[in-house]
Amino acid sequence: MLQNMTEGAPLKLIIPFTVPLLIGNVFQQLYNIADIIIVGRTIGVNALAAVGAVSPLFMLTMVLTIGLSNGFTVVTGQRYGAQDMQGMRRSIATCVVLS
């Protein structure tokens, strides 16, 4: 279902859009906490240090993917504004494949 986000009160349109993003971030943090607890208790201190050393690389990859996806939204928005639904679908598919 497509929702026209160019008409109506901005706050009422933005809040439902951001809720899934916030929920995803909370689950990502819970995953990180569970990872630290499991590794720290079962494998040991050295493995926990390894997880801590690799965490910034993982976050760099995630931020890069999110940044690319945000960049792709410009093209998708242009296609939507031009009422080119086929072009919008291609833009979304390209974003998914490249991300």
Secondary structure as UniProt FT lines:
FT   TURN            5..6
FT   HELIX           10..42
FT   HELIX           45..81
FT   TURN            82..83
FT   HELIX           85..98
//
